[in-house]
Amino acid sequence: MIFLKNSNLQTSVYTIGMLFVIIIASMNVLNYTVPKIISYFLLLVAGIHFFLLFTGKYK
């Protein structure tokens, strides 16, 4: 787990939540249990979230 310089409880909860989203989306892509577009959308949202979080734009 990577802890950021400005990490607090809220960003930690968001990060853990996004990790679960990535895991669920990846499982859904592999198992075809949900439409792939939904899983790719979740991965895209998680990717944008991490990009903003690591660049310091997310507050």
CHARMM-style PDB file with segment names, atoms N, HN, CA, C and O in Angstrom:
ATOM      1  N   MET     1       0.851  -1.195   0.000  1.00  0.00      PROA
ATOM      2  CA  MET     1       0.000   0.000   0.000  1.00  0.00      PROA
ATOM      3  C   MET     1       0.882   1.239   0.000  1.00  0.00      PROA
ATOM      4  O   MET     1       1.820   1.352   0.788  1.00  0.00      PROA
ATOM      5  N   ILE     2       0.569   2.153  -0.885  1.00  0.00      PROA
ATOM      6  HN  ILE     2      -0.193   2.061  -1.525  1.00  0.00      PROA
ATOM      7  CA  ILE     2       1.340   3.392  -0.988  1.00  0.00      PROA
ATOM      8  C   ILE     2       0.597   4.487  -0.234  1.00  0.00      PROA
ATOM      9  O   ILE     2      -0.552   4.795  -0.552  1.00  0.00      PROA
ATOM     10  N   PHE     3       1.247   5.069   0.758  1.00  0.00      PROA
ATOM     11  HN  PHE     3       2.180   4.819   1.016  1.00  0.00      PROA
ATOM     12  CA  PHE     3       0.642   6.171   1.495  1.00  0.00      PROA
ATOM     13  C   PHE     3       1.214   7.480   0.969  1.00  0.00      PROA
ATOM     14  O   PHE     3       2.427   7.634   0.824  1.00  0.00      PROA
ATOM     15  N   LEU     4       0.321   8.414   0.687  1.00  0.00      PROA
ATOM     16  HN  LEU     4      -0.665   8.289   0.805  1.00  0.00      PROA
ATOM     17  CA  LEU     4       0.738   9.678   0.093  1.00  0.00      PROA
ATOM     18  C   LEU     4       1.158  10.662   1.168  1.00  0.00      PROA
ATOM     19  O   LEU     4       0.913  10.443   2.355  1.00  0.00      PROA
ATOM     20  N   LYS     5       1.790  11.744   0.749  1.00  0.00      PROA
ATOM     21  HN  LYS     5       1.989  11.922  -0.215  1.00  0.00      PROA
ATOM     22  CA  LYS     5       2.248  12.757   1.698  1.00  0.00      PROA
ATOM     23  C   LYS     5       1.067  13.392   2.423  1.00  0.00      PROA
ATOM     24  O   LYS     5       1.127  13.630   3.630  1.00  0.00      PROA
ATOM     25  N   ASN     6      -0.011  13.666   1.682  1.00  0.00      PROA
ATOM     26  HN  ASN     6      -0.060  13.472   0.702  1.00  0.00      PROA
ATOM     27  CA  ASN     6      -1.176  14.315   2.279  1.00  0.00      PROA
ATOM     28  C   ASN     6      -2.263  13.291   2.600  1.00  0.00      PROA
ATOM     29  O   ASN     6      -3.451  13.612   2.577  1.00  0.00      PROA
ATOM     30  N   SER     7      -1.849  12.046   2.902  1.00  0.00      PROA
ATOM     31  HN  SER     7      -0.884  11.785   2.922  1.00  0.00      PROA
ATOM     32  CA  SER     7      -2.831  10.999   3.136  1.00  0.00      PROA
ATOM     33  C   SER     7      -3.549  11.240   4.460  1.00  0.00      PROA
ATOM     34  O   SER     7      -2.929  11.523   5.485  1.00  0.00      PROA
ATOM     35  N   ASN     8      -4.856  11.120   4.408  1.00  0.00      PROA
ATOM     36  HN  ASN     8      -5.360  10.890   3.575  1.00  0.00      PROA
ATOM     37  CA  ASN     8      -5.669  11.137   5.620  1.00  0.00      PROA
ATOM     38  C   ASN     8      -6.675  10.006   5.501  1.00  0.00      PROA
ATOM     39  O   ASN     8      -6.602   9.205   4.569  1.00  0.00      PROA
ATOM     40  N   LEU     9      -7.611   9.934   6.432  1.00  0.00      PROA
ATOM     41  HN  LEU     9      -7.671  10.585   7.188  1.00  0.00      PROA
ATOM     42  CA  LEU     9      -8.555   8.817   6.424  1.00  0.00      PROA
ATOM     43  C   LEU     9      -9.388   8.818   5.153  1.00  0.00      PROA
ATOM     44  O   LEU     9      -9.675   7.758   4.596  1.00  0.00      PROA
ATOM     45  N   GLN    10      -9.783  10.014   4.685  1.00  0.00      PROA
ATOM     46  HN  GLN    10      -9.549  10.875   5.137  1.00  0.00      PROA
ATOM     47  CA  GLN    10     -10.660  10.080   3.519  1.00  0.00      PROA
ATOM     48  C   GLN    10      -9.964   9.557   2.266  1.00  0.00      PROA
ATOM     49  O   GLN    10     -10.534   8.745   1.537  1.00  0.00      PROA
ATOM     50  N   THR    11      -8.736  10.016   2.010  1.00  0.00      PROA
ATOM     51  HN  THR    11      -8.274  10.675   2.603  1.00  0.00      PROA
ATOM     52  CA  THR    11      -8.039   9.557   0.809  1.00  0.00      PROA
ATOM     53  C   THR    11      -7.697   8.080   0.917  1.00  0.00      PROA
ATOM     54  O   THR    11      -7.670   7.380  -0.095  1.00  0.00      PROA
ATOM     55  N   SER    12      -7.436   7.590   2.133  1.00  0.00      PROA
ATOM     56  HN  SER    12      -7.458   8.159   2.955  1.00  0.00      PROA
ATOM     57  CA  SER    12      -7.154   6.169   2.307  1.00  0.00      PROA
ATOM     58  C   SER    12      -8.386   5.343   1.975  1.00  0.00      PROA
ATOM     59  O   SER    12      -8.288   4.311   1.311  1.00  0.00      PROA
ATOM     60  N   VAL    13      -9.557   5.801   2.442  1.00  0.00      PROA
ATOM     61  HN  VAL    13      -9.636   6.639   2.982  1.00  0.00      PROA
ATOM     62  CA  VAL    13     -10.801   5.091   2.139  1.00  0.00      PROA
ATOM     63  C   VAL    13     -11.057   5.112   0.640  1.00  0.00      PROA
ATOM     64  O   VAL    13     -11.441   4.094   0.064  1.00  0.00      PROA
ATOM     65  N   TYR    14     -10.848   6.269  -0.002  1.00  0.00      PROA
ATOM     66  HN  TYR    14     -10.537   7.096   0.466  1.00  0.00      PROA
ATOM     67  CA  TYR    14     -11.040   6.358  -1.452  1.00  0.00      PROA
ATOM     68  C   TYR    14     -10.093   5.419  -2.186  1.00  0.00      PROA
ATOM     69  O   TYR    14     -10.491   4.747  -3.137  1.00  0.00      PROA
ATOM     70  N   THR    15      -8.834   5.375  -1.741  1.00  0.00      PROA
ATOM     71  HN  THR    15      -8.511   5.921  -0.969  1.00  0.00      PROA
ATOM     72  CA  THR    15      -7.851   4.525  -2.411  1.00  0.00      PROA
ATOM     73  C   THR    15      -8.224   3.057  -2.280  1.00  0.00      PROA
ATOM     74  O   THR    15      -8.166   2.310  -3.257  1.00  0.00      PROA
ATOM     75  N   ILE    16      -8.611   2.637  -1.069  1.00  0.00      PROA
ATOM     76  HN  ILE    16      -8.659   3.244  -0.275  1.00  0.00      PROA
ATOM     77  CA  ILE    16      -9.014   1.244  -0.864  1.00  0.00      PROA
ATOM     78  C   ILE    16     -10.257   0.937  -1.689  1.00  0.00      PROA
ATOM     79  O   ILE    16     -10.357  -0.127  -2.300  1.00  0.00      PROA
ATOM     80  N   GLY    17     -11.203   1.873  -1.704  1.00  0.00      PROA
ATOM     81  HN  GLY    17     -11.121   2.738  -1.208  1.00  0.00      PROA
ATOM     82  CA  GLY    17     -12.414   1.682  -2.501  1.00  0.00      PROA
ATOM     83  C   GLY    17     -12.093   1.526  -3.977  1.00  0.00      PROA
ATOM     84  O   GLY    17     -12.668   0.672  -4.651  1.00  0.00      PROA
ATOM     85  N   MET    18     -11.173   2.351  -4.488  1.00  0.00      PROA
ATOM     86  HN  MET    18     -10.706   3.045  -3.940  1.00  0.00      PROA
ATOM     87  CA  MET    18     -10.814   2.260  -5.899  1.00  0.00      PROA
ATOM     88  C   MET    18     -10.071   0.959  -6.195  1.00  0.00      PROA
ATOM     89  O   MET    18     -10.216   0.396  -7.280  1.00  0.00      PROA
ATOM     90  N   LEU    19      -9.274   0.477  -5.232  1.00  0.00      PROA
ATOM     91  HN  LEU    19      -9.156   0.935  -4.351  1.00  0.00      PROA
ATOM     92  CA  LEU    19      -8.608  -0.814  -5.432  1.00  0.00      PROA
ATOM     93  C   LEU    19      -9.642  -1.933  -5.545  1.00  0.00      PROA
ATOM     94  O   LEU    19      -9.504  -2.825  -6.382  1.00  0.00      PROA
ATOM     95  N   PHE    20     -10.688  -1.888  -4.696  1.00  0.00      PROA
ATOM     96  HN  PHE    20     -10.801  -1.163  -4.016  1.00  0.00      PROA
ATOM     97  CA  PHE    20     -11.749  -2.884  -4.801  1.00  0.00      PROA
ATOM     98  C   PHE    20     -12.468  -2.768  -6.134  1.00  0.00      PROA
ATOM     99  O   PHE    20     -12.823  -3.779  -6.740  1.00  0.00      PROA
ATOM    100  N   VAL    21     -12.690  -1.523  -6.602  1.00  0.00      PROA
ATOM    101  HN  VAL    21     -12.402  -0.702  -6.109  1.00  0.00      PROA
ATOM    102  CA  VAL    21     -13.347  -1.325  -7.898  1.00  0.00      PROA
ATOM    103  C   VAL    21     -12.515  -1.954  -9.010  1.00  0.00      PROA
ATOM    104  O   VAL    21     -13.053  -2.616  -9.897  1.00  0.00      PROA
ATOM    105  N   ILE    22     -11.186  -1.744  -8.958  1.00  0.00      PROA
ATOM    106  HN  ILE    22     -10.748  -1.206  -8.237  1.00  0.00      PROA
ATOM    107  CA  ILE    22     -10.311  -2.318  -9.987  1.00  0.00      PROA
ATOM    108  C   ILE    22     -10.358  -3.843  -9.938  1.00  0.00      PROA
ATOM    109  O   ILE    22     -10.423  -4.501 -10.976  1.00  0.00      PROA
ATOM    110  N   ILE    23     -10.326  -4.404  -8.716  1.00  0.00      PROA
ATOM    111  HN  ILE    23     -10.273  -3.869  -7.873  1.00  0.00      PROA
ATOM    112  CA  ILE    23     -10.357  -5.868  -8.586  1.00  0.00      PROA
ATOM    113  C   ILE    23     -11.668  -6.420  -9.128  1.00  0.00      PROA
ATOM    114  O   ILE    23     -11.666  -7.390  -9.885  1.00  0.00      PROA
ATOM    115  N   ILE    24     -12.799  -5.802  -8.743  1.00  0.00      PROA
ATOM    116  HN  ILE    24     -12.801  -5.014  -8.127  1.00  0.00      PROA
ATOM    117  CA  ILE    24     -14.108  -6.276  -9.201  1.00  0.00      PROA
ATOM    118  C   ILE    24     -14.224  -6.138 -10.712  1.00  0.00      PROA
ATOM    119  O   ILE    24     -14.708  -7.045 -11.389  1.00  0.00      PROA
ATOM    120  N   ALA    25     -13.773  -4.989 -11.242  1.00  0.00      PROA
ATOM    121  HN  ALA    25     -13.379  -4.253 -10.692  1.00  0.00      PROA
ATOM    122  CA  ALA    25     -13.862  -4.773 -12.685  1.00  0.00      PROA
ATOM    123  C   ALA    25     -13.004  -5.782 -13.437  1.00  0.00      PROA
ATOM    124  O   ALA    25     -13.420  -6.305 -14.471  1.00  0.00      PROA
ATOM    125  N   SER    26     -11.811  -6.056 -12.923  1.00  0.00      PROA
ATOM    126  HN  SER    26     -11.474  -5.631 -12.083  1.00  0.00      PROA
ATOM    127  CA  SER    26     -10.937  -7.024 -13.584  1.00  0.00      PROA
ATOM    128  C   SER    26     -11.560  -8.416 -13.569  1.00  0.00      PROA
ATOM    129  O   SER    26     -11.508  -9.128 -14.572  1.00  0.00      PROA
ATOM    130  N   MET    27     -12.149  -8.808 -12.441  1.00  0.00      PROA
ATOM    131  HN  MET    27     -12.192  -8.230 -11.626  1.00  0.00      PROA
ATOM    132  CA  MET    27     -12.798 -10.109 -12.356  1.00  0.00      PROA
ATOM    133  C   MET    27     -13.959 -10.179 -13.333  1.00  0.00      PROA
ATOM    134  O   MET    27     -14.172 -11.203 -13.981  1.00  0.00      PROA
ATOM    135  N   ASN    28     -14.721  -9.073 -13.440  1.00  0.00      PROA
ATOM    136  HN  ASN    28     -14.548  -8.241 -12.914  1.00  0.00      PROA
ATOM    137  CA  ASN    28     -15.861  -9.068 -14.346  1.00  0.00      PROA
ATOM    138  C   ASN    28     -15.411  -9.154 -15.795  1.00  0.00      PROA
ATOM    139  O   ASN    28     -16.069  -9.799 -16.612  1.00  0.00      PROA
ATOM    140  N   VAL    29     -14.287  -8.504 -16.123  1.00  0.00      PROA
ATOM    141  HN  VAL    29     -13.753  -7.981 -15.460  1.00  0.00      PROA
ATOM    142  CA  VAL    29     -13.771  -8.596 -17.493  1.00  0.00      PROA
ATOM    143  C   VAL    29     -13.386 -10.039 -17.808  1.00  0.00      PROA
ATOM    144  O   VAL    29     -13.644 -10.531 -18.907  1.00  0.00      PROA
ATOM    145  N   LEU    30     -12.767 -10.715 -16.839  1.00  0.00      PROA
ATOM    146  HN  LEU    30     -12.557 -10.316 -15.947  1.00  0.00      PROA
ATOM    147  CA  LEU    30     -12.318 -12.085 -17.080  1.00  0.00      PROA
ATOM    148  C   LEU    30     -13.486 -13.060 -17.141  1.00  0.00      PROA
ATOM    149  O   LEU    30     -13.466 -14.005 -17.931  1.00  0.00      PROA
ATOM    150  N   ASN    31     -14.503 -12.839 -16.314  1.00  0.00      PROA
ATOM    151  HN  ASN    31     -14.520 -12.072 -15.672  1.00  0.00      PROA
ATOM    152  CA  ASN    31     -15.587 -13.815 -16.202  1.00  0.00      PROA
ATOM    153  C   ASN    31     -16.794 -13.476 -17.063  1.00  0.00      PROA
ATOM    154  O   ASN    31     -17.718 -14.283 -17.168  1.00  0.00      PROA
ATOM    155  N   TYR    32     -16.805 -12.290 -17.686  1.00  0.00      PROA
ATOM    156  HN  TYR    32     -16.055 -11.635 -17.601  1.00  0.00      PROA
ATOM    157  CA  TYR    32     -17.917 -11.859 -18.534  1.00  0.00      PROA
ATOM    158  C   TYR    32     -19.245 -11.882 -17.779  1.00  0.00      PROA
ATOM    159  O   TYR    32     -20.288 -12.165 -18.368  1.00  0.00      PROA
ATOM    160  N   THR    33     -19.208 -11.586 -16.474  1.00  0.00      PROA
ATOM    161  HN  THR    33     -18.361 -11.356 -15.996  1.00  0.00      PROA
ATOM    162  CA  THR    33     -20.444 -11.623 -15.698  1.00  0.00      PROA
ATOM    163  C   THR    33     -21.258 -10.353 -15.895  1.00  0.00      PROA
ATOM    164  O   THR    33     -22.473 -10.353 -15.697  1.00  0.00      PROA
ATOM    165  N   VAL    34     -20.595  -9.276 -16.282  1.00  0.00      PROA
ATOM    166  HN  VAL    34     -19.608  -9.276 -16.443  1.00  0.00      PROA
ATOM    167  CA  VAL    34     -21.305  -8.038 -16.604  1.00  0.00      PROA
ATOM    168  C   VAL    34     -20.809  -7.584 -17.967  1.00  0.00      PROA
ATOM    169  O   VAL    34     -19.754  -8.031 -18.416  1.00  0.00      PROA
ATOM    170  N   PRO    35     -21.552  -6.702 -18.638  1.00  0.00      PROA
ATOM    171  CA  PRO    35     -21.074  -6.185 -19.923  1.00  0.00      PROA
ATOM    172  C   PRO    35     -19.680  -5.591 -19.785  1.00  0.00      PROA
ATOM    173  O   PRO    35     -19.388  -4.899 -18.809  1.00  0.00      PROA
ATOM    174  N   LYS    36     -18.823  -5.860 -20.760  1.00  0.00      PROA
ATOM    175  HN  LYS    36     -19.060  -6.422 -21.552  1.00  0.00      PROA
ATOM    176  CA  LYS    36     -17.438  -5.402 -20.671  1.00  0.00      PROA
ATOM    177  C   LYS    36     -17.344  -3.883 -20.628  1.00  0.00      PROA
ATOM    178  O   LYS    36     -16.432  -3.343 -20.002  1.00  0.00      PROA
ATOM    179  N   ILE    37     -18.272  -3.185 -21.282  1.00  0.00      PROA
ATOM    180  HN  ILE    37     -19.013  -3.624 -21.790  1.00  0.00      PROA
ATOM    181  CA  ILE    37     -18.195  -1.722 -21.311  1.00  0.00      PROA
ATOM    182  C   ILE    37     -18.290  -1.155 -19.903  1.00  0.00      PROA
ATOM    183  O   ILE    37     -17.646  -0.151 -19.598  1.00  0.00      PROA
ATOM    184  N   ILE    38     -19.093  -1.791 -19.030  1.00  0.00      PROA
ATOM    185  HN  ILE    38     -19.616  -2.607 -19.278  1.00  0.00      PROA
ATOM    186  CA  ILE    38     -19.228  -1.305 -17.654  1.00  0.00      PROA
ATOM    187  C   ILE    38     -17.911  -1.500 -16.908  1.00  0.00      PROA
ATOM    188  O   ILE    38     -17.468  -0.613 -16.178  1.00  0.00      PROA
ATOM    189  N   SER    39     -17.288  -2.663 -17.095  1.00  0.00      PROA
ATOM    190  HN  SER    39     -17.648  -3.383 -17.688  1.00  0.00      PROA
ATOM    191  CA  SER    39     -16.028  -2.921 -16.407  1.00  0.00      PROA
ATOM    192  C   SER    39     -14.940  -1.970 -16.881  1.00  0.00      PROA
ATOM    193  O   SER    39     -14.168  -1.452 -16.074  1.00  0.00      PROA
ATOM    194  N   TYR    40     -14.876  -1.737 -18.205  1.00  0.00      PROA
ATOM    195  HN  TYR    40     -15.503  -2.158 -18.860  1.00  0.00      PROA
ATOM    196  CA  TYR    40     -13.863  -0.812 -18.720  1.00  0.00      PROA
ATOM    197  C   TYR    40     -14.126   0.604 -18.235  1.00  0.00      PROA
ATOM    198  O   TYR    40     -13.186   1.356 -17.981  1.00  0.00      PROA
ATOM    199  N   PHE    41     -15.414   0.982 -18.103  1.00  0.00      PROA
ATOM    200  HN  PHE    41     -16.178   0.370 -18.309  1.00  0.00      PROA
ATOM    201  CA  PHE    41     -15.741   2.308 -17.579  1.00  0.00      PROA
ATOM    202  C   PHE    41     -15.268   2.440 -16.132  1.00  0.00      PROA
ATOM    203  O   PHE    41     -14.716   3.471 -15.749  1.00  0.00      PROA
ATOM    204  N   LEU    42     -15.485   1.390 -15.327  1.00  0.00      PROA
ATOM    205  HN  LEU    42     -15.933   0.552 -15.638  1.00  0.00      PROA
ATOM    206  CA  LEU    42     -15.020   1.422 -13.936  1.00  0.00      PROA
ATOM    207  C   LEU    42     -13.503   1.539 -13.877  1.00  0.00      PROA
ATOM    208  O   LEU    42     -12.968   2.281 -13.054  1.00  0.00      PROA
ATOM    209  N   LEU    43     -12.803   0.803 -14.752  1.00  0.00      PROA
ATOM    210  HN  LEU    43     -13.238   0.200 -15.421  1.00  0.00      PROA
ATOM    211  CA  LEU    43     -11.343   0.895 -14.779  1.00  0.00      PROA
ATOM    212  C   LEU    43     -10.900   2.292 -15.198  1.00  0.00      PROA
ATOM    213  O   LEU    43      -9.916   2.814 -14.674  1.00  0.00      PROA
ATOM    214  N   LEU    44     -11.625   2.902 -16.146  1.00  0.00      PROA
ATOM    215  HN  LEU    44     -12.424   2.477 -16.572  1.00  0.00      PROA
ATOM    216  CA  LEU    44     -11.280   4.254 -16.585  1.00  0.00      PROA
ATOM    217  C   LEU    44     -11.468   5.248 -15.445  1.00  0.00      PROA
ATOM    218  O   LEU    44     -10.615   6.106 -15.217  1.00  0.00      PROA
ATOM    219  N   VAL    45     -12.591   5.132 -14.726  1.00  0.00      PROA
ATOM    220  HN  VAL    45     -13.284   4.435 -14.911  1.00  0.00      PROA
ATOM    221  CA  VAL    45     -12.846   6.025 -13.588  1.00  0.00      PROA
ATOM    222  C   VAL    45     -11.759   5.857 -12.531  1.00  0.00      PROA
ATOM    223  O   VAL    45     -11.257   6.843 -11.991  1.00  0.00      PROA
ATOM    224  N   ALA    46     -11.396   4.609 -12.238  1.00  0.00      PROA
ATOM    225  HN  ALA    46     -11.804   3.808 -12.677  1.00  0.00      PROA
ATOM    226  CA  ALA    46     -10.351   4.363 -11.244  1.00  0.00      PROA
ATOM    227  C   ALA    46      -9.016   4.931 -11.711  1.00  0.00      PROA
ATOM    228  O   ALA    46      -8.263   5.487 -10.912  1.00  0.00      PROA
ATOM    229  N   GLY    47      -8.724   4.794 -12.994  1.00  0.00      PROA
ATOM    230  HN  GLY    47      -9.336   4.342 -13.643  1.00  0.00      PROA
ATOM    231  CA  GLY    47      -7.477   5.333 -13.527  1.00  0.00      PROA
ATOM    232  C   GLY    47      -7.416   6.846 -13.417  1.00  0.00      PROA
ATOM    233  O   GLY    47      -6.388   7.406 -13.034  1.00  0.00      PROA
ATOM    234  N   ILE    48      -8.523   7.511 -13.754  1.00  0.00      PROA
ATOM    235  HN  ILE    48      -9.358   7.056 -14.065  1.00  0.00      PROA
ATOM    236  CA  ILE    48      -8.570   8.972 -13.628  1.00  0.00      PROA
ATOM    237  C   ILE    48      -8.406   9.370 -12.168  1.00  0.00      PROA
ATOM    238  O   ILE    48      -7.703  10.330 -11.854  1.00  0.00      PROA
ATOM    239  N   HSD    49      -9.067   8.618 -11.269  1.00  0.00      PROA
ATOM    240  HN  HSD    49      -9.638   7.838 -11.525  1.00  0.00      PROA
ATOM    241  CA  HSD    49      -8.974   8.919  -9.840  1.00  0.00      PROA
ATOM    242  C   HSD    49      -7.531   8.841  -9.360  1.00  0.00      PROA
ATOM    243  O   HSD    49      -7.058   9.743  -8.669  1.00  0.00      PROA
ATOM    244  N   PHE    50      -6.822   7.764  -9.724  1.00  0.00      PROA
ATOM    245  HN  PHE    50      -7.206   7.031 -10.286  1.00  0.00      PROA
ATOM    246  CA  PHE    50      -5.435   7.617  -9.282  1.00  0.00      PROA
ATOM    247  C   PHE    50      -4.543   8.676  -9.911  1.00  0.00      PROA
ATOM    248  O   PHE    50      -3.615   9.165  -9.266  1.00  0.00      PROA
ATOM    249  N   PHE    51      -4.816   9.042 -11.180  1.00  0.00      PROA
ATOM    250  HN  PHE    51      -5.570   8.645 -11.703  1.00  0.00      PROA
ATOM    251  CA  PHE    51      -4.008  10.080 -11.827  1.00  0.00      PROA
ATOM    252  C   PHE    51      -4.146  11.399 -11.078  1.00  0.00      PROA
ATOM    253  O   PHE    51      -3.151  12.070 -10.808  1.00  0.00      PROA
ATOM    254  N   LEU    52      -5.386  11.772 -10.741  1.00  0.00      PROA
ATOM    255  HN  LEU    52      -6.195  11.227 -10.960  1.00  0.00      PROA
ATOM    256  CA  LEU    52      -5.608  13.022 -10.016  1.00  0.00      PROA
ATOM    257  C   LEU    52      -5.032  12.942  -8.610  1.00  0.00      PROA
ATOM    258  O   LEU    52      -4.497  13.925  -8.098  1.00  0.00      PROA
ATOM    259  N   LEU    53      -5.142  11.760  -7.976  1.00  0.00      PROA
ATOM    260  HN  LEU    53      -5.577  10.962  -8.392  1.00  0.00      PROA
ATOM    261  CA  LEU    53      -4.660  11.611  -6.607  1.00  0.00      PROA
ATOM    262  C   LEU    53      -3.144  11.741  -6.550  1.00  0.00      PROA
ATOM    263  O   LEU    53      -2.611  12.436  -5.685  1.00  0.00      PROA
ATOM    264  N   PHE    54      -2.444  11.071  -7.475  1.00  0.00      PROA
ATOM    265  HN  PHE    54      -2.877  10.506  -8.178  1.00  0.00      PROA
ATOM    266  CA  PHE    54      -0.984  11.080  -7.432  1.00  0.00      PROA
ATOM    267  C   PHE    54      -0.404  12.390  -7.938  1.00  0.00      PROA
ATOM    268  O   PHE    54       0.722  12.735  -7.579  1.00  0.00      PROA
ATOM    269  N   THR    55      -1.141  13.132  -8.765  1.00  0.00      PROA
ATOM    270  HN  THR    55      -2.056  12.851  -9.056  1.00  0.00      PROA
ATOM    271  CA  THR    55      -0.630  14.420  -9.238  1.00  0.00      PROA
ATOM    272  C   THR    55      -0.983  15.544  -8.275  1.00  0.00      PROA
ATOM    273  O   THR    55      -0.568  16.685  -8.480  1.00  0.00      PROA
ATOM    274  N   GLY    56      -1.744  15.237  -7.223  1.00  0.00      PROA
ATOM    275  HN  GLY    56      -2.081  14.310  -7.057  1.00  0.00      PROA
ATOM    276  CA  GLY    56      -2.055  16.227  -6.200  1.00  0.00      PROA
ATOM    277  C   GLY    56      -3.214  17.134  -6.545  1.00  0.00      PROA
ATOM    278  O   GLY    56      -3.471  18.103  -5.830  1.00  0.00      PROA
ATOM    279  N   LYS    57      -3.936  16.836  -7.648  1.00  0.00      PROA
ATOM    280  HN  LYS    57      -3.727  16.049  -8.228  1.00  0.00      PROA
ATOM    281  CA  LYS    57      -5.065  17.687  -8.013  1.00  0.00      PROA
ATOM    282  C   LYS    57      -6.320  17.320  -7.220  1.00  0.00      PROA
ATOM    283  O   LYS    57      -7.234  18.130  -7.067  1.00  0.00      PROA
ATOM    284  N   TYR    58      -6.344  16.067  -6.712  1.00  0.00      PROA
ATOM    285  HN  TYR    58      -5.601  15.409  -6.836  1.00  0.00      PROA
ATOM    286  CA  TYR    58      -7.541  15.598  -6.005  1.00  0.00      PROA
ATOM    287  C   TYR    58      -7.472  16.031  -4.552  1.00  0.00      PROA
ATOM    288  O   TYR    58      -6.481  15.767  -3.871  1.00  0.00      PROA
ATOM    289  N   LYS    59      -8.529  16.704  -4.067  1.00  0.00      PROA
ATOM    290  HN  LYS    59      -9.333  16.919  -4.620  1.00  0.00      PROA
ATOM    291  CA  LYS    59      -8.513  17.182  -2.681  1.00  0.00      PROA
ATOM    292  C   LYS    59      -9.726  16.656  -1.947  1.00  0.00      PROA
ATOM    293  OT1 LYS    59      -9.904  16.943  -0.763  1.00  0.00      PROA
TER     294      LYS     59
END
